[in-house]
Amino acid sequence: MPGSLSSRFHRLCGISSALLFLAPLVLSQDEEFEATLSTPVVIDTNTGDLVATENAQLTYGDWLVSADEIRLNRQTNRAIATGNVVFTRGDIRLVADLLDYQVDEQRARIENFRVGNGKYFVSGALLEGNPDNFRFTDIDFHPGEPGTYLFKARADELALIDQNEIQGERLSFKLGVVPFFIIPSISQPIDAERNIFKANLDYSGHIGGTIGSEARVPLNSNFRAGANLVLTTKRGVLAGPAFEYDFGDEENPTFGSFTSGYIDDAASEIRPDLLTGNPIDDERFFAEWQHRQNWGENGALTAYGRWWSDPEITREFYEDSFDTMQDPDTYLEANYSSNNWQATVFSRISPNDFQSFTERLPEVRFDLFPSPLAKGLTHSGSLSFAKLKNQIALDQPIENEADRADAYYGIRYTRTLKPGITLTTKAGVKAIHYFDNMVKSEASSFNPDAPFRHAPLSLFDDYNHVFPRPSIKEGTRGYGDLGVDLKFTAYAQSDYKNEIWNIDGLRHIFEPVVSYRYVPDLDSANTSATHDIPAFSNYLTPIDIENRRDIDRIGEHHITRLQFRNRIQTRDKKYGSRDLARLDFSIDYLVDDYDSGVDFSDFLSDLEITPTRWLEIDIFSRWDVENSVTRELNASYAITDPGYWKFGIGNHFLKSHLEQYFIFGEYNLNENHKIYAVAKFDQQSDTFYEQRIGFMQRALEKYGIKYELRIFEGNRRESDFGIRIGIDLFDE
């Protein structure tokens, strides 16, 4: 989540406004206040003050104070400026009605002040105190210069207590004269970094006008509580509790957060889910929880829960969550690690009825990391027990449950044949046992060709029945693991230099790798399941059987893999070296195709060029060797002039599924304002499916107010037009 706007507001107003211009005035009690008062000067015989009234100025070091009247008392080390007070130091300029500074007590009082440095502008009725304890009254904060329609933050009172705690009363945040968030009272440590609130104004045709905010108000140093609130003109009100917590210490940290929202959707007609076509109920909600806990250096607990009423709830009402995850996941993992082993308990459940994936209820696993037995000889292994469950298809009343054990043990021997040539041999065995592997179905009559015509396993042998009954498969599958890796490493160097590209010498590293694997079937039983099966992947399947997660699909295989890895590097000014270019190729040859009719995998190439910090080129392709067809091509080109502008173009191509292009640009008008634009085009539908044009105003250090116009085309859930005003990172 973005950093705390309020905490940064506190720090900026308190430290930047007060300490930046008071710090030069702070002296030790033993040090004389050697300031120079302009002439002519008169002496007030009642107080002993030196008084200047004609073009009065007081100078000390690099700061200057001018006023209608300035009094300086060298006995009490006190200076008082009144009437049209102007304080300047570097790029900071402060205007006030009164400035009263007592050097010995390091205490200041400033009335009706205005201070700025071009980036920020702060005004207030009163500032008084010392660098450790000071208080603002009726303070306003503006990023950049004040403007009628721009962002403004205000507080009735804001105080720093013992350089440790911020206290505030009635903080409000406005766009122009319209307040969009108010905090009645706040108290928190000055170093608090977690988010206090986020807010945005939005308009889109299918939602209407929207005012949204997320609040996390600190109740103490460890716990913040608040709510999510989204007010819409067409759909109603979404609201739900939210909180964050942070306990423990540096060695044993514990932190997490919870957020939620519920809405009785008032839409006259809620569009069905785009993917499944299923209807969506009007009572909609989401709840999300994440937790992280460490026990020293060895133990850790991670939990993540997402419970959604439907797959579109966050897309419509909680866009930040939808952007990070479109397919909600709920899991808990606890692990304990030692030097060469790790024990893990992992559980994944499916609380959402619109999803179908394998639940682990739970899985207990032990991993032995590669450990030396003798010179060049290592061994490794793993053992796991899992209770698995999934619904084979959401539209079919069939469930698969299994209790499964999975074990692997192997050894590797690595030997250097010659400098730059390494040979590694390996041998191992893998066993997969199903204790209770049950497929349950409701009473029905199934066509033998559907829905299992796509199932690659031999699990389904009898589905034509009238009465519900289970199909149980028990047994063990076993596989050997034999392999050889031959790795070559060669390099060439050059003293070539180029100051424009920051090149200080060149080094080309070339690493061809030939890998051979034979995994024979050790008389396995005819049993399998539909839990851990292959999913779509851009890259080649892991060649080592112990690293594969699709163990319910593993069968006998016999392959050779060829890889070419290239790196071009130069010396880095700060440390070591940096990559100028990386180019990798890889392909598999099926020594035995097992009557599949395929001899080669796709040919993969992956190119990354980063010759300098302002240029980045990435190209990934996947080519079907058998049919001479490009299966996938993703490319992006980005040029950046840091702090000024950036520009990029790219594409995503997946044969028969996707062909899209995008272009984006960003230009900084100055250090506080920038404009940007994004356009995305879909070739298959011949539409610019997403266009965004925006303006950003810096509000606080890394964050800014975003004013964005969105235009959508094509078959999608969002309306064709939308406007958003919100808070986002300024420099990304």
Buried (B, 14 or more C-beta within 10 A) or exposed (E): EBBBBBBBBBBBBBBBBBBBBBEBBBBEEEEEBEBEBBEEBEEEEEEEBBBBBEEBBBEBEEBEBBBBBBBBBBEBBBBBBBEEBBBBBEEBBBBBBBBBBBBBEBBBBBBBBBBBBEBBBBBBBBBBBBBEBBBBBBBBBBBBEBEEEBBBBBBBBBBBBEBEBBBBBBBBBBBEEEEBBBBEEBBBEBEBEBBBBBBBBBBBEBBBEBBBBBBBBBBEEEBBBBBBBBBBEBBBEBBBBBBBBBEEEEEEBBBBBBBBBBBEBBBEEBEEBEEEEEEBEEEBBBBBBBBBBBBEEEBBBBBBBBBBBBBBBBBBBBBBBBEEEEEBBBBBBBBBBEEEBBBBBBBBBBEBEBBBBBBBBBBBBBBBBEEEEEEEEBBBBBBBBBBBBBBBBEEBBBBBBBBBBBBBBBBBBBEEEEEEEBBBBBEBBBBBBBEEBBBBBEEBEBEEEEBBEEBEBEBBEEBEEEEEEEBBBBBBBBBBBBBBBBBBBEEEEEEEEEEEEBBBEBBBBBBBBEBBBBBEEBEBBEBBBBBBBEEEEEEBBEBBBBEBEBBBBBEBBBBBBBBBBBBBBBBEEEEEBBBBBBBBBBBBBBEEBEEEEEEEBBBBBBBBBBBBEEEBBBBBBBBBBEEEEBBBBBBBBBBBEEEEBBBBBBBBBBEEEBBBBBBBBBBBEEEBBBBBBBBBBBEEEEBBBBBBBBBBBBBBBBBBBBBBBBBBBBEEEBBEEBBBBBBBEBEE
